[in-house]
């Protein structure tokens, strides 16, 4: 009976992309098949795929399918650890060999899965490979952590937007785009709005493709653009990499934006409430979610309070309290959208022009400064804690126990920091009434909404007086103090 051998080759990392490790394994395996007089059925090569990580290995799965179909009755590899570094997966190979009478040959030494001794040797080699893989992974984790704490440039991947190919020299043309994007997000503008504008202006990513909100969010939330190094242990996440890592040191490259602006961006862009509000695309109606139904209920001194939504009637845009089955909305309040938008705009601009508002706007933001100092203190404490763990002054368990309350406090203060950044839009907007009108006309929908939201908590819309065609007294603004 002819022995039909499958050659399986694999390399975990092929950083150069040349496949040289694969080629060397194939050459040695073909020579072994020739010595044994086996016919080579096919080559199965998984390039740049780790068996230890659990990542999918397409060619390995294809090989198993061919074995089960009886197309292959022998497997040749360079070493047992090329097949797998998982003892559990090795047992599957041994079971498969028992069922199919599979022979296994390795360039590094004979392993006969048909005998107890051969299976014992295979298990010992597999256990040793697993041990080495785990130690290698631990060394790599420590190296990545140490490189991050030293502020070194992380290797691999495409160059980051805003920096040259050396990942450390600022590319000024892109840096200015980053500063612009940061200002606009801190001012309350949506990521989608900025991406639309950048597509019109043909501003593209480092890879040369148009910006998307998810990519812009990740770029602006990165500590890298503020000249700081962040670290996210790979063991702490599965699937999609979390938006924020732990800021562990100042980097060797210069920052494009300040630490303070970066922290505010990170807090703002990681706020789950903000992400929820962005679902479903950009808003069509300027004041959706800001207008509240003020129709009194049967309970004394209470109003419906439901958020008005945009809903046209006979082609005329309106805001209405929706009549939703099972909801607490009353469905009894409506107002013309265009006239309401114009009226609220005029009320807001008039308020902005007042001396009292101007004085309050220019007062030092003491609360924001205090929260920012707390964020900095927590980050420094985490750095010191990590240094103690790295120098083996404390155990991993002690590090984790001490880190948890600091991290919780840090996230809480970051959330507070996000809420004090809305003043940025007003500082660049407020002026004379004529100037503000001119700026308003040049703004897009998202920018206008940011201006209103920075000063207005809600606008309560009272029921209409049937005797009046338009009643501006219906609108009661709840100003942000």
C-alpha positions in Angstrom: 0.0 0.0 0.0 1.3 3.4 -1.0 1.9 5.8 1.9 0.5 9.1 1.0 2.2 11.7 3.2 1.0 15.2 3.9 3.7 17.7 4.7 2.7 20.2 7.4 4.8 23.3 7.9 4.2 26.3 10.2 6.0 29.3 11.5 4.6 31.5 14.3 6.0 34.9 13.2 7.2 35.8 9.7 8.0 39.5 10.3 9.8 39.9 7.0 7.0 38.1 5.0 9.5 36.1 3.1 8.3 32.6 4.3 11.9 31.4 4.6 11.2 29.4 7.7 8.4 27.6 5.8 10.6 26.9 2.9 13.4 25.4 5.0 10.9 23.1 6.8 9.4 22.0 3.5 12.8 21.1 2.0 13.8 19.0 5.0 10.4 17.3 5.1 10.5 16.4 1.4 13.9 14.9 1.8 12.6 12.7 4.7 9.7 11.5 2.6 12.2 10.6 -0.2 14.3 8.5 2.3 11.2 6.7 3.5 9.8 6.1 0.1 6.6 8.0 0.8 4.6 9.8 -1.8 4.0 13.5 -1.0 0.2 14.0 -1.3 0.2 17.7 -0.6 1.8 20.6 1.3 -0.1 22.3 4.1 1.5 25.5 5.1 0.3 27.9 7.9 2.5 30.9 7.6 2.7 33.4 10.5 0.2 31.5 12.6 0.8 30.6 16.2 -0.4 27.2 17.5 0.0 28.4 21.1 -2.3 31.4 20.7 -5.3 29.4 19.6 -5.6 31.4 16.4 -7.3 29.6 13.5 -5.0 27.5 11.3 -6.8 27.1 8.0 -4.3 24.6 6.5 -4.3 22.5 9.7 -8.0 22.2 9.5 -7.8 21.3 5.9 -5.3 18.6 6.7 -7.5 17.1 9.4 -10.4 16.9 6.9 -8.2 15.1 4.3 -7.1 12.6 7.0 -10.7 11.9 8.0 -11.6 11.3 4.3 -8.7 8.8 4.0 -6.8 10.8 1.5 -3.7 10.9 3.7 -2.3 8.2 5.8 0.9 9.8 7.0 2.0 13.3 8.3 5.5 14.7 8.0 6.6 17.7 9.9 9.8 19.2 11.1 9.1 18.8 14.8 6.1 17.8 16.9 5.7 21.4 18.1 5.0 22.4 14.5 1.8 20.4 14.7 0.7 21.8 18.0 1.8 23.3 21.3 -1.4 22.3 23.0 -1.4 19.0 24.9 -5.2 18.8 24.4 -4.8 19.2 20.6 -2.0 16.6 20.7 -4.3 14.1 22.2 -6.7 14.7 19.3 -3.9 13.9 16.9 -3.1 10.7 18.8 -6.8 9.7 18.8 -6.9 10.4 15.0 -3.8 8.2 14.5 -5.5 5.3 16.3 -8.7 5.6 14.2 -7.0 6.1 10.9 -3.8 4.2 11.3 -1.9 7.5 10.8 1.9 7.5 10.7 3.9 10.4 11.9 7.4 11.2 11.0 9.5 14.2 12.1 12.7 15.6 10.7 14.0 16.0 14.3 13.5 12.4 15.2 11.2 9.4 14.8 7.9 9.5 16.6 5.6 6.4 16.1 2.1 7.2 17.4 1.2 3.5 16.9 3.2 2.4 20.0 2.9 3.4 23.7 6.5 4.5 23.7 6.0 6.7 20.7 2.9 8.3 22.1 4.8 8.9 25.4 7.6 10.6 23.5 5.2 12.7 21.6 3.4 13.8 24.8 6.8 14.7 26.4 7.8 16.7 23.4 4.4 18.4 23.3 4.6 19.2 27.0 8.1 20.6 26.6 7.0 22.7 23.6 4.0 24.0 25.7 6.3 24.9 28.5 8.7 26.8 26.2 5.7 28.6 24.5 4.4 29.8 27.9 7.8 31.0 29.0 8.3 32.8 25.7 4.9 34.5 26.0 5.7 35.6 29.6 9.1 37.0 28.4 7.4 38.9 25.6 4.8 40.3 28.0 7.5 41.5 30.3 9.5 43.0 27.4 6.5 44.8 26.1 5.8 46.2 29.6 9.4 47.3 30.1 9.5 48.9 26.7 6.3 50.8 27.5 7.5 51.9 30.9 10.7 53.2 29.2 8.6 55.2 26.7 10.2 53.3 23.8 8.7 53.2 20.3 6.7 50.1 19.7 7.8 48.3 16.6 5.7 46.7 13.8 2.6 47.8 12.0 2.0 50.9 9.9 3.3 54.3 10.9 0.9 56.2 13.2 -1.0 59.2 11.8 0.9 62.4 12.7 4.3 60.8 12.7 6.9 59.8 10.1 8.0 56.2 9.3 10.4 56.3 12.3 7.3 56.7 14.5 8.9 59.5 16.4 9.3 62.5 14.1 6.2 64.6 13.9 4.6 65.0 10.4 3.4 68.6 10.8 0.7 68.5 8.1 -1.0 65.6 9.8 -0.3 66.9 13.3 -2.4 70.0 12.4 -5.2 67.7 11.4 -5.0 65.9 14.8 -5.1 69.3 16.7 -8.1 70.3 14.7 -9.9 67.0 15.3 -9.1 67.2 19.0 -10.5 70.8 19.2 -13.7 69.9 17.4 -14.4 66.8 19.5 -13.7 68.6 22.8 -16.1 71.3 21.4 -18.8 68.6 21.2 -18.8 67.9 17.5 -19.5 64.3 16.4 -16.9 62.0 14.9 -19.1 61.4 11.9 -19.3 65.1 11.2 -15.5 65.5 11.3 -15.1 62.4 9.1 -17.5 63.8 6.5 -15.7 67.1 6.5 -12.3 65.4 6.1 -13.5 63.2 3.3 -14.6 66.4 1.4 -11.1 67.9 2.1 -9.4 64.6 1.1 -7.7 64.2 4.5 -6.9 60.4 4.7 -5.4 58.0 7.2 -1.7 56.9 7.2 -2.8 54.0 5.1 -4.3 56.4 2.5 -7.9 55.6 3.1 -10.8 57.9 4.1 -11.3 58.4 7.9 -14.2 56.5 9.6 -15.6 57.4 13.0 -14.2 54.3 14.7 -10.7 54.9 13.4 -10.8 58.6 14.3 -12.0 57.8 17.8 -9.2 55.3 18.4 -6.6 57.8 17.1 -7.8 60.7 19.2 -8.1 58.5 22.3 -4.6 57.3 22.0 -2.1 58.6 24.5 0.6 58.5 21.8 -0.5 61.8 20.3 0.2 63.5 23.6 3.8 62.1 23.8 2.9 59.3 26.3 3.2 55.6 26.2 0.3 53.4 27.1 0.2 49.7 27.7 -2.6 47.1 27.5 -1.6 43.6 28.6 -2.8 41.2 26.0 -3.9 38.8 28.7 -6.4 41.3 29.9 -8.6 41.3 26.8 -10.0 39.0 24.2 -11.2 40.0 20.7 -11.2 43.7 20.0 -8.5 45.7 21.7 -9.9 48.0 24.4 -9.9 51.7 23.5 -7.8 52.8 26.4 -4.7 51.3 27.8 -2.8 52.2 30.9 -0.6 55.3 30.5 2.7 54.2 32.0 5.3 56.7 31.0 6.3 59.8 29.0 7.4 58.7 25.5 10.7 59.3 23.7 8.7 61.0 20.9 7.2 64.6 21.1 3.5 65.0 21.7 1.1 66.7 19.3 -1.5 67.8 21.8 -1.2 68.5 25.6 -1.6 65.8 28.3 -4.6 67.7 29.6 -6.4 67.7 26.2 -5.5 64.1 25.7 -7.0 63.1 29.1 -10.2 64.9 28.3 -10.4 63.3 24.9 -9.9 59.9 26.4 -12.5 60.5 29.0 -15.0 61.9 26.5 -14.5 59.2 23.9 -14.7 56.3 26.4 -17.9 57.6 28.0 -20.5 54.9 27.4 -23.4 57.4 27.5 -21.8 59.4 24.6 -21.4 56.2 22.5 -25.0 55.3 23.1 -26.2 58.7 21.9 -24.3 58.3 18.7 -25.9 55.1 17.6 -28.2 55.3 14.6 -26.2 57.9 12.7 -26.3 61.7 12.7 -29.4 63.6 13.9 -31.8 65.1 11.4 -33.4 67.5 13.9 -31.2 70.0 15.8 -33.0 69.8 19.2 -33.9 66.1 19.4 -33.2 65.0 22.9 -32.9 68.6 24.2 -36.6 69.5 23.9 -38.7 68.0 26.7 -42.5 67.8 26.9 -43.8 70.2 29.5 -47.4 69.2 29.5 -48.7 68.8 33.1 -49.7 65.4 34.3 -52.4 64.4 36.8 -49.7 64.4 39.5 -49.5 68.0 40.9 -46.3 70.0 39.9 -45.1 67.3 37.5 -44.8 67.3 33.7 -44.6 64.6 31.1 -40.9 65.2 30.6 -40.6 62.9 27.6 -38.0 63.9 25.0 -39.5 65.4 21.8 -38.6 63.7 18.6 -38.6 64.9 15.0 -41.7 63.8 13.0 -43.0 65.7 10.0 -46.7 66.2 9.2 -47.8 66.9 5.6 -44.1 67.4 4.8 -43.6 70.1 7.5 -40.9 69.2 10.1 -42.1 69.1 13.7 -41.0 68.1 17.1 -43.6 65.9 18.9 -44.0 64.1 22.1 -44.4 60.6 20.7 -47.5 58.5 21.4 -45.8 55.2 22.1 -47.7 52.1 23.2 -46.6 51.1 26.7 -44.5 54.3 27.2 -45.1 57.1 29.7 -45.1 59.8 26.9 -48.3 61.8 26.7 -48.3 62.4 22.9 -49.9 65.8 23.5 -47.2 68.3 22.6 -45.9 69.4 19.2 -44.1 72.4 17.7 -42.9 73.6 14.3 -39.2 72.5 14.0 -37.8 75.4 12.0 -39.4 78.1 14.1 -38.4 76.3 17.3 -34.8 75.9 16.1 -34.6 79.6 15.3 -36.2 80.7 18.6 -33.9 78.6 20.7 -30.9 79.8 18.8 -31.9 83.4 19.3 -32.5 82.8 23.0 -29.1 81.1 23.4 -27.2 83.7 21.5 -28.8 86.5 23.4 -27.9 84.8 26.7 -24.3 84.4 25.5 -24.0 88.1 24.8 -24.9 89.1 28.4 -22.1 90.4 30.6 -23.0 87.9 33.4 -22.5 84.9 31.1 -19.3 86.3 29.7 -17.9 86.8 33.2 -18.9 83.2 34.2 -17.4 81.8 31.1 -14.0 83.5 31.7 -13.8 82.4 35.3 -11.1 79.8 36.0 -12.4 76.2 35.7 -11.4 75.2 39.3 -13.4 72.0 39.3 -11.8 70.9 36.0 -8.3 71.7 37.2 -9.0 69.7 40.4 -10.3 66.7 38.6 -7.4 66.8 36.2 -4.9 66.8 39.0 -6.7 63.8 40.5 -6.4 62.0 37.2 -2.7 62.7 37.0 -2.2 61.6 40.6 -3.9 58.3 40.0 -1.9 57.7 36.8 1.3 58.4 38.7 0.3 56.0 41.5 -0.4 53.3 38.9 3.1 53.9 37.4 4.7 53.5 40.8 2.7 50.4 41.6 3.8 48.9 38.2 7.4 49.8 38.9 7.2 48.0 42.3 5.8 44.9 40.6 8.4 45.0 37.9 11.2 45.2 40.5 9.6 42.3 42.5 9.0 44.5 45.6 5.4 43.2 45.6 3.7 40.1 44.3 1.3 39.9 41.3 -1.6 39.4 43.7 -0.6 42.4 45.8 -0.3 44.4 42.6 -3.8 43.4 41.4 -5.4 44.1 44.8 -3.8 47.5 45.1 -4.5 48.4 41.4 -8.2 47.8 41.4 -9.4 50.7 43.6 -7.0 53.1 41.9 -8.2 52.1 38.5 -11.8 52.5 39.6 -11.2 55.9 40.9 -9.3 56.9 37.8 -12.2 55.9 35.5 -14.6 57.8 37.7 -12.5 61.0 37.5 -12.0 60.6 33.8 -15.7 60.6 33.3 -16.0 63.8 35.4 -13.2 65.3 33.3 -15.2 64.7 30.1 -18.1 66.8 31.4 -16.0 70.0 32.0 -14.6 70.1 28.4 -17.8 71.7 26.9 -16.5 75.2 27.8 -14.0 74.8 25.0 -16.6 75.3 22.3 -18.0 78.5 23.9 -14.6 80.1 24.5 -14.1 80.1 20.7 -17.7 81.0 19.9 -19.0 83.7 22.2 -18.6 87.3 21.0 -20.9 90.0 19.8 -24.4 88.9 18.7 -23.6 89.7 15.0 -20.3 87.7 15.2 -22.1 84.7 16.8 -24.8 84.8 14.1 -22.1 84.7 11.4 -20.3 81.8 13.0 -23.6 80.0 13.5 -24.4 80.2 9.8 -21.0 78.7 8.9 -21.4 75.8 11.3 -22.7 72.3 10.4 -25.5 70.6 12.3 -23.3 68.8 14.8 -21.3 72.0 15.6 -24.5 73.9 16.3 -25.8 71.2 18.5 -22.6 71.3 20.4 -22.9 75.0 21.1 -26.4 74.6 22.5 -25.6 71.5 24.5 -22.6 73.2 26.1 -25.0 75.7 27.8 -28.4 74.2 27.8 -29.5 71.1 29.8 -33.0 71.0 28.4 -35.7 73.1 26.8 -39.2 72.4 28.3 -42.0 72.9 25.8 -45.3 73.8 27.3 -48.7 73.0 25.6 -49.7 75.3 22.8 -52.2 78.1 23.3 -54.9 77.4 20.6 -55.5 81.1 20.4 -51.9 81.9 19.3 -50.3 80.8 16.0 -46.8 81.1 17.6 -46.1 81.4 21.3 -42.5 81.9 22.3 -43.4 81.8 26.0 -44.0 78.1 25.6 -40.3 77.5 25.8 -38.5 77.4 29.2 -34.7 76.8 29.1 -33.0 74.9 31.8 -29.5 76.4 31.7 -26.4 74.6 32.8 -25.1 76.5 35.8 
